Amino acid sequence: MRHTSPALLSILFLVTFTLMGCSDYHLQLVPAATLDPIDGATTSPGRQDPVGGGGGGGGASSPWGSLSGAEMPEEYFAVVWNDPRTVCTDCYVPDFACPRYDVIDVQGRVVVSFDLPWAEAFQVDHLSLRTAGPGRFLAVTNAWSAEDDRPWKAWFGDGLSEEVEVVLEWGWGGSIYLPQADREIQLDDWLGDAHLLPDPSNPDRIYVLPQNTNMYANPLLGTLYSIDVRDPSAPVVTWSPEQMVGEAMIPEWGWAPWAPWHAEIFLDEGRAVILLGLEIFTDEGERRRILVSFSPQLGPQDWELDLTGLTEQTELVVRPPQGGSKVQVLFNSEPPAWCQGMGFARYDGVEISTIAGNPELTCGRLGPVLDDEGRTFLYSGLVIDSEFAEAPSFEGEERLMISHDGVDVWQYRRFVDGMQSVPFTLHGLARITPPNQGQ
């Protein structure tokens, strides 16, 4: 990170904005402060819940139910983005540029900006972004260069130390190099589109879930690996597909679930639980889309959510069933497409409710959820010039919205970087746990 100003090292974790537009401040373990509204992050006039905590969804009160520009909830987000005025990332022939990895506050101000060691690579693609404990995230980036035969990089960004720590590197095949341990390990599976999950109970370990390549046409659910990224002598722990989902789901070779289209990890009563989105086939040949969960300590969990016929989306936002609470699944209710509409839906296993996005936007994408009930979440979309109404243009302006109980209560039109208000093209977004809130 190179947003450094020694005179501002003691400024609060959620700072008082004494200089309008200034963003040279740092994440600190201190209470939240009051903010003044700034350009780039604004409420939507006439669309706020005037009651505060009531809204259309009921339930517990929420700070997003009635907002004041001077008193905002304490939130931070890791964002992967570019300034669309300087690089065209969606053009027919893309102008490849290293995307920015930053942490922004709830007002859209850049509070940490990470310097990446592969910024000079001739092609850099963002692949995934996940929360990884207080103030941290785990990113996977593809950085192609002539000198590097391991272009895939998994790395931690730490908002407190403002440092980048590369922990896994790999190329084609199943060989992985661990830079922090100076160790190379060989996996039996091809990494391909592997899911990498930070272990919420052990900051030194990462779960790697690659594809099983024994089936040529449709890669299957592969072996799960737990890898210590710092200790060169630590064992690599593995779980077979049968140990993750049970033998009943894998009656014979070739009928195992396909490689997961969704994977995430969370803590439930102190134990790590991995949530998998799978496609399986019944004895009658019927395809099912389900969510199942697996505990590395306890094995397959007695829980399943059937999404068959409900959605074909592969990008879900899930609030898992923790401590006996209901699951909440958010998804785009439009059919999967390159540019999807602005309709969203929430499903708890019994009821489904629809949520309309801003009708002035198109190409809707879901972001993280901000409460336990799934009532408040982020989504993004494009504002397209009217002359391109029939065919969305690459010239659209991106907006990031916060929806609460079906009402847009906050929007980001610009990020504030230093003294500049900058438009953005988003490539990734994750909610960051404030350090003073623990995990």
N, C-alpha and C positions, 0 to 999 in steps of 0.2 A: 504494500500500500504506500502511496506517495502523496496523499493529501495530508501533509504534515505541517503543523504550525505550533511551535513550542509554546507560544503564548496562550494557546487554547486547549492544552492538554487536560485541564481540570474542568472543562465545560461538562454539563450534565449529560447523562445517557439520553434523555429526551430533552433537548436544550431549549432554553429560552432564546427566542430568535431576536437578538438585540440588533443585529445588522441585517436588514431585509435583503435576502438573496444570498447571504454568505453561508457556505457549507463546510468550512474548515473546522470540524469538531469530531469528537471521537466517542466510541461506545464506552460507557463507564458503568460500574456497579453502584448506581445511585438511583434514587426515586425519580419518577417522571416529573416533569415540570410543565408549566403552561406554555402554549404556543400561540403565536399570532398567525392569522391566515396569510398565505402568500399566493402569488400567481403560480398556476400550474397544478394546484390541488384545491379544488373548490367544491362546495356543496352544490347540489342541483336545486335551484330555487323552485319552490312549489311542489317538490317531490319528497320532502322529509316527513317523517311521522311526527305530528305535533304533540302526541301524547307522551312519548318517551318510554320505551319498554313495552308498549302495547302492540302497536302495529297490527299487521294482518295475521301474524303467526301465533300470537299468544305466547304462553310459556314464561320463562323467567325474564326479568328485566334485562335490557342490554344497553350498553353505552352508545350503540349505533342507532338506537331508536329515536334519539333526539340529540342532534349534534350542535355544537357551538364551535365556530372557527377558533376560539381562544382556548377551548378545552377538548382535546382529542384523546381517544384511547391510545394507549402505548402499544405501537405496532412497528415492526421492522420487517423488511422484505429483502431477500437476495434477488437481484434482477440481472438477467443477461440481455443486453440490448446494444443497439447501434443508433447513432444519429442518422436518420434517413437522408439528410441533406449532404452527407459526406460519403456515403457508401450505399449502393443499391444491392440489397441482399436477396430481393425477390425477382430480379430481372431474369429474362430468358437466358442470358449469359451473365451469371452473377459476377459482381465485382467482389471477390473474396476478401474479407478483412477480418481481423481478429475481433470477435465480439467483446464488449466490455462486461466485466463481472463486478458489480457494485452492491453495496447495501444502502438502501434508502430508508428514510423514516416515514412516518405516516403522512407527512406533508409533501412527500415526493422529493426530498432533498438528499443528495448523495452525501452520506456520512463516512463511508469507507469505499475506496476504489482500489482494486487489486491489480498490481503489476504482474503480468503473466510471463514466465520464462520463455514461452514459445511465440511471443508476439511477432517475431520476424518470419515465422513459417509462412509458406506461400499459400496455404489453405488451412483455415481453422474453422471447425464446425462444432457447435454446441450440441451435446447429446442428451444429457440429463442433469437434473438439479434436485437435491433433496436436503431437507433439514437434518442436521447431524449434532444435536445437542445445543446447549445454550450458546448463542452468538456464533454458531458455526453452520456450515453447509458442506455437503459432498457433491462435487461436480464431476462429470465425465466429459472430456473434450477430445476431439480428434484434431491433431495438429500435424499436418503433413509437411515434411521437409526432406530434402535430398540426403541430409546427414543422419536422419533418425529412422531406424528400422522398427521402432516401437511407437507409432503415432498416437495410439490410444492412451490417454492419461486420466487417471482418477486422482483427484486431489481435494484436500480440505482447504476451505477459506475460513479464516478465523477473524471475526469482527473485532475482537479485543486486541489480539496481538497484531492484527492487520497483515498477517503473513499468509503466504501460499505454501502448502506442504504437499508435494507430489508423493503419493503412497503406492500407486500401482501403475505399471506401464506394460503394454503388450502390443504385439503385431499380429500377423496372420498365424493361426494355429492356437495351441493351448499353453504356450509358454508365457509366464508372467514374471516380470522383474519388480522387486520391492526395493525402491531406492533408499528408504530409511533403514532397512535391515541389510542392504547390500546382498540380497538373496534372490535366486531364481528358482521358481517352482514350475512343475509341468502338470497341467490338468489333463484329464482324459477326454474332456469335451472341448469342442471348438467354441471359442468365446462368442463369436458372432454378435448377436444383439443381446448380450448378457445383461441381466439386471444386477446392479451393484447397490447394496443396501448397507448403510452404516449400522453397526450394532449399538442400539441405544443403551445397553447394559455394560458395554466395554468399549471405550473410545479407541482402543488399539486394534480392534478387529472389524473386518468388513465381510459381509456375506456376498458371495458371488454365485449367481444362478445362471449358468449358460444353457444353451440348447444341447440336447442329445442328438447327435447327427446319425444315429443308426438308421433312422427312417429318412429316405432321400427326399420324398415329395413334401412332407410336412414334418419339420423338426419337432421332436417330442420334449416333454418335460425332462430336464437333465438332472444331474447330481448337484446338490447344494454344497458349497464349500464355505467354511469359516476360516479366514486367513488373518493371522496376526501380522500387521504391516510393519512392526518395529522390532520384534524379537526374532533374530535369525534362527533360533533353535526351537521356536514354538511349533507344536504340531498343527497340521492342517486337518481340521475336523470336517467330516463329510456326512451327508444324509442322502440315501437313495430316494428315487421317486416313491417307492413303496413306503418308506419311512415318513415321507412328507404327507402323502394323501391317502395312505392305506392300501392294502393289497386288493381290496374289493373294487377299487377304482381302476386297477390295472389287471384285468383278468388274464391277459396273455400278451405276448410280445406283439407290438404293432397296434395295440388298442389302448396304449397309455394316453393320457391327456396331451394335447399339443403344447408346444412351448408357451408359457404364460403370456397373455396379452396385457396383463396387469400384475404388478408386484409392489408391495410396500411393507414397511415394518413399523411396529409400534410397541409400547410397553403396556402390559396389562397386569396389574398387581405385582409389579417388579420384574416380570418375565417378558422377554422378547417374544413377539408373535408376528409371524409373516403371513400376510394376506395375499392370496393368489387368485387371479382371474384365469379360469381354464375353459377350454372347449373339450367336451367329452362326447362320446357316442353311446347310446343305449344299445341293448341287445337287438332292438328292432331297427337300429341304424339311425335313430333320431339324434340330431345334434343338440346339445345343451350348452348353454353359457352360464357358468356358475362362479360365485366367489366362495372360496374355502379358506380356512386358516390353519396354521401349523405352528406349534411351539417347539423350538429346538430342544427344550428340556422335557416336554411332556408328550410330544408327538402330535398327530392329527387332532384337531379340536372338534368337538361335537357341535359344529355350527356350519351352516351352508345357506347361501342366498342365491336363489335362482333368478337369473335375468333373461332367461329364454323368452324371446318374443317381445321383450320390453325395450331393449336397446342393443344395437350392434356397435356402439361406440367402444373404443379401446382406451380412451382417456377418461377415466373416472376420478372424481374427488370423493374419497370415502372417509367418513368418521366411523371408525371400527367400533364393535360392541365391547366396550371396556367396562369392567365391574358390573356386568349385567344390564348395561344401558342398551338401547336400541341402536342398530346400525343406521347410518344415514348415508345414502349414495346420491351424489349429484352428477348429472351428465347433461350433455347437449341433447335435447329431445329431437333435433333434426337428424335426418339420415346422414351417415358419414359421407363427407365430401371435401373437396379441396377448400371450398369456402362455404362454411355452414351458416345457417340462419342464427337468429338471436333468441331462440326458444330454449329454455332449460327446464329440468325436472328434478324433483327430489323424491326418493323412494326409501321407505323404512322396512321393507319386507312385507308390508300389508297395504299401505296407502301410497298413492303417487300424487304429487301435487306439481302443477306447472308454474313456471316463473318466467315472465316475459322480460327479455332484455330490452335495452334502448332501441326503439324502432328506427332511429336515425343511423344506427350502426349496422354493419354486416360482417361476415367472417368471424362469428363469435367463438371465443375460446374460454374455457374455465380456468380459474386460478384457485388459490387455497381458500379454505374455510376458516372463519375467524371466531366461531363459537362452537360449543359442544352439540348444539341442536341442529346445526347446518342452516341456520336462519340467515347468517351473514357470510357472504363469500365475494370474491373478486372475479371479474370476468373482463375480457378485452374485446374490442372490435374495431372496425375501420369506418371512417367517414369517407364516403366515396362522392366525388363530384357528380352532380346530377347528370352530366352528359355521359357518364359511364354507368348509369343506373342499371342497364341491361347486362353489362359485362364488367365486373369489378376490375378496377385499374390497379396497377402497382403504385399509383401515386396517392393512395388513400392515407389519411392522417389517422394514426392509431390513438385510441382512448382506452384508459384503464378505469374500470368502474367498481365501486363497492355497493353491493345490493343487500338490503336488509328487509326481510319479510316482503320480498317482491318489489321493493321500492329502491331506486337508485338514490343513495344518500351522499355519495362522495365520488368525485371523478378526478382523474389525472390527465391533463392534456400535455403537460411538459414535466420533465424532471429538472430540478434546480441543481446545477453543477457549478460551484463557486459563485461567480457573479452572473452566470448565464442561465437563461431559461431555454431548455433544449428539448425539441421533439424527440420521440423515441419509436423504434421498431423493436418489439419484444421478441426474444427467443426462449426465455425461461423465467419462471417466477416461483419463489418458495417463501413461505412465512418463516421468519427467524425467531426462535425463542429468546426473549430478552434474558441476559445473564442473571439478573436479579430475580427471575421467576423460576429458575431451575429447569428441570426437564418436564 
